[in-house]
């Protein structure tokens, strides 16, 4: 293989996994701008020093490990938010955040959202497989026990809607309603303001879950949103606005539980109920 061929192959590897690194970075930091900045810095670090990209690991593991090194070098900063919060809410969020260490948050996201195995997480974080399993378990306990709130589900497929309802209620949250169309979702959201929205992007009458979410946020203010969709690439384009949480169908229960817990934990509002 020539040098140019090797370079092209390397670029293709990076490009394939980059949207998922950006998704992970946003979920980890809680901010599109901060997450994208860390992803960009990771790419710059790899281009400047190829040793930062571990060639002995799979391309995906190597990319996320490089991100981990960049994130650590920045002091593993606390989760941020693109949404301005009143001081009282900021103080409350910081109090909940203090319960979860950066390592447990990272291990949980790597496992539940990005579906890395405990062994792979160990490679990314330079810890043992057992330590990775312990971090995942600790993070789940801390997050699920932290907050409970009201959730609006926007989903047109009855079986999926029932499954999401079951998952959400099993971790202590209340489902305020299930909207199958844009108009129905907006009506439900205005009838009872949710603390979190779980939304598909393509609905029964060919209306848009994105439109429903945007209309609701304009009227009820900023609340966390998790998109669960068969078309994640439509939401990970690099353009603003983009959600911090995007889960691809078919999803796993762990992915939904983790994303809901993260969104509730870090985007808490005064209307949330202490669990």
N, C-alpha and C positions, 0 to 999 in steps of 0.2 A: 504493500500500500504506500502510495506517495504521500509526501507531507501535506499536499493540498487535499488529497482524499481523506487523510486522517483529520484534517481541520474541518472539512465538510461534515464528516461523521460526528465529530465532537459537537459542532453547532446544531446538528439535527437532534442529537440526544438532549441538549439543553433546551431547545425550542419545544420539544415534545412534552417535557415535564414542567416547563416554566409556568403555564397557567395554574397548575396545581400548587406550585411553590407560592405563587401570588395569593391564591386562595388561603393557603395555610398561614402565610405571613399576616394577612389581614385578620384572620380569626385569632391568631396569637396576640397581635397588638391591639385588636379591636378597632382598627382605623385603616381605611383604604390608603390614605396618604402615607402613614407610617409604614404599613405593610409593604406597599410598593417601593418605598424608599429603601427598606432593608433588602428586598429582592434585587433591586438595581445594584445596590452596594455589593451584594453577593456575586452578581455577574461580573462586576468590575474587578472584584478580588480574584475571581477565577481567571479572568483574562490577563491580569497582571502577574499572577503566580499560579501556574497550572498545578503546583503541588497542593494547593488548597482544595483541589478536586481529586478525591481519593480514587485512584484508578483501580485499586484492588477491590472496590465495592461495586455494586450495581450502579448504573448511571443515576438512577433515582435516589438511591441511598446517598451516593456521593454528593449530589446537588443539595440535598437537605442537610447533609453533614456540613457542607461549606456554609450554608445559611446559619447553622447553629454556631459555627465559629465566629461569624460576623456578629451575630446577635449577642454572643457572650462578650466579645471584645467591646461592645457598646455598653456593657454592664447589665445585660438582660433586662432592659428597661421595663417598668411597670406598664400594664395595659393602658391604652389611651382611648379617646373617643373623638370622632369627627363632629359629634353633636355637642354644642355648648350646654352646660348644665348649671343650674343655680348652685351656689356654694353649698347649700345644705345637702343637695343630691350628690355633689362631688365628694363631700365628706363621708356620706353614707357608702358610696361606691368604694372609696378607698378603704373603708373599714372592712367591707366584705372581701376586697382584693387581698388584704393582708393575711387572710386565712389560707390563701392558696399560693404556694411558692411558684416561681417561674418554671422550675423543673417539672413539677407535677402538671402544670398547665400544658407545658410543651409535650410531655409524654402522652397525656390524654388526647390531645389534638392529633398527634402523629398516629395514634392507634385508632381512634374512633372516626375521625374525619378523613384522614389520608390512608387508613387501613394498612399501616405498617405493622409487621409482627413485633413481638417483644424483642426478638433477636435483632431485627433490623433497627429498632429504636435504640437498642444497646450500642449498635455500631454508630448511629448518628450522634448519640449523646456521650459516647465513650464510657459506658457503664455496662454492668453485667446484665444478662437477660433477666435474672431474678430481680435485680434492682429496678429494671424497667417495668416489670409486672407489678412490683410493689408501688411504684409511682402512679401507675394507671389506676390501681385500686384505690389509693389514697385520694387522688383527684376526683374520682367519681363520688366517693363518699362526701367529700367537702362541698362539691358543687351542688349535688342533688339535695343536700340537707340545708343549703343556704337560704333559698328563696322559693316562694310559690306564688303564682299569679294567674291571670286570665289570658287564655290563648284563643285566637281566632284562626280557624283552619280554612284555607281557600283551596279546594280540591274537588274536581268533578267526578273522579272515579270513586264509586261508593266503597269498594273494598279497601282502597288505599286510605280514604277518609276515615273509615272505621278503625283501620290499623293505627293511623296517626292519633286518633282519639284515644285509643287504648294505651299507646305509649306515653302520651302526654299526661293522662290522668294517673297512670301507674307511678309517676314520679312526683305526684302531689299537686299538679296544676289543674285548673278548671278550664274546660273547653266552652267558650261562650256561644259557639255556633259553627256550622260548616257551610260555606258559600260555594255553590257549584258554578256560578256565573259572576261576571264583574259586578252587575247591578245588585245581585243578592249579597255578595260579599260586602259591598259598600253599605248596604242597608243594615246588615248585621253589625258591622264595625261602628256605625253611627248610633245604633241602638244601645250598645254597651261597649264602651271603649276598652279594647284589649291592652294587655301589657306586652304582648308579643304576637306576631303574625307568622304563621306557617303557610306558604303560598306556592302553588304550582303556577306555571306561566302560560299554559295553554289550557283553556277551560272548555266546558261542554258545548257552548253555543259559538265556539270560535272566538270568544272574547278573551281578553288578556288579563292574567293575574297581575302582571306588572302594572297595567293601567289601574286595576282595582287598588293595589297597594299605594300607588302614587296619589290617587284621588283621596284615599283615606288619610295619608300622611299630611296632605295639604289641609285637611279639615280638623284632624285630631292632634296634630303635632308629631314630632319624631318619636317613634318607638322602634325597638329592634324588629328586624324582619329576617326570616330564614326562608330562602327559596329552595324547594325540593322539586327537581325537574329532570326530565329526560334530555333536556337541551342546555346543560350548564355552560356550553361555549357561548351562548347568546348573552350571558351575564358576565363573562370574564373576558371582556374585549379591551380593557385598559381605559375605557371612557368613563367619565363620571355621569351620574352617580352609579356606584356598584355596591352591592351588599357585601358585608363581611362574611356572611354565612351562605354558602351554596352547597347543596347536597345533590348528588346525581342519583337518578333512578336507574336500576333498582337500588334502594338504600338498605341499610341494616338498622336494626333497632338501636345498636350502640351509637351509630352516627347521629340519629335523631336525638337520643338522650343527651349526648355530649353537646351538640349544637344548642339545644334548648337550654341546657344548664349553663353553658357559656354565655349565651345571650341574656338570660335572666340575671346571671351573676354579675356581669360587667355593665349591662345597660339598665340597671335597676332604676325604678322611679318611686316616688313617694306612694303611689297607689298599690305597689306590690305588698303582699302580705308576708310577714315573717313566718317561716315554716315551723 
